[in-house]
Amino acid sequence: MPLPRRVILSTVLIASLGAAQLAGCAGFPVQEMSNARQAVLAAKKAGAEQYAPEPMADAERLLKSAKASLNQGEYRAARDAAEQAREKAMEARRLAEAAAAAKPKS
C-alpha cells in the first residue's frame, strides 16, 4: 500500500531542513567572523586596550586563532573561536565603558 502524499511531502521537508541545518553548521562561518571583527573594533573604540587590556588581548588572540583555523579549512574551530572572540570583545567593551564612565571628568 503506497504512503499518502502528505506523509511523503512531510518526510522530504523534514529531511531537507535537517540537511540545511547540517550544511549551515559545517559551512564557512562568515557571520561569526564578521561579528567577532565588529565586536573587537567596537571594544577598541570604547578604549578597551587601555581600560580592559586582558579581555581585549584575549579577544584579539581568539580572533587571530579563528582566522588561522579558517585558513586551514577548520570551519567548526573557526566558528567556535570567532564566537569566543566576540564574547571577550563584548566583555572588554563593557569594562571599558564602565571604567570610562567612572573616570572623573576634568
N, C-alpha and C positions, 0 to 999 in steps of 0.2 A: 504494500500500500504506500503510495507516494506521500511525502511530507506536504503539509499545507504550505502554500506560498508564503504566508505570514511568518511561519517558523523559519523557512529558508532565508527570507529577507532579514529577519532579526539576527540570525546566526551570522550572515555576511556582514551586517552592520557592526555587530559586536567584535567580530574578528578584525574588521577594518580599523575600528577605533583602537583596539589593542595594539595593532601593528603601528599605527600612527604614534601612539604613546611610546612604544619601544624605540622607534626611529628618532623621536624627539630627544630621548634620553641619551642616545648614543651619538647624536649629531654634533656638529660644530657649535660650541657654546657662545654664539655671537652676543646674545643679550646679556649673559652673565659677565662676559669680558667688558662689554660696554658699561654695564652697571658698576663694575669694580673701578674702571678707569675714571668714571664720573665722580664716584664717591671719593677716590683719592684726590682728585683735583679740588673738590669741594672742601675736603679737610685741609688741604694746603692753603686755600683761600681764607679759611677760618683761622689760620695761624697754628695749626696742629703741630707743625715742625718745631715751633717754639714752646707751645703750651702742653702738648701731649706727644713728646718725641718717641716714647716707647711704642704705643699702639700705632703711631704713624709709621715707624720703621717696620713694624710687623706687617702693616697693610702693604707697604711697598715691596717687602720681601715676598709676601704671598702673591702679589700681582706679578712679580718677576717669575716666580715659580709657575704660575698659571700660563704665562707666555711661553716658558720653556716646555711645559707639558703640551701645549697647543702645537708648538713647532715639531714635537716628536709624534704627533698624532694621538696623544693620550687624552682624548676629549673628556672622559669622566674625571680624571685627575685635574685637568684644566678647569673644568666646571666647578669642582669642589674648592680648589684653591682660589678661584675668582670670587666665589660666594663668601669664603672666609676673608678675603681681602676687603670686600665690600663691608662686611660686618666690622672689621677692625678699623677701617677708614671712618665709618659712621661713629664708632666709639670715640675715635680721636677727634672727630669734628665736635661731638657733644662736649667732650672735655675742654677743648679749645674755646668753644663758645662760652662755656661756664666760667672758665678762667678769665677770659676777656671781659665778661660782664662783671666779674667780681673785682677786677682791677680798678683802683681809684682813678677817677677822671682828673686830668690836670687842669 
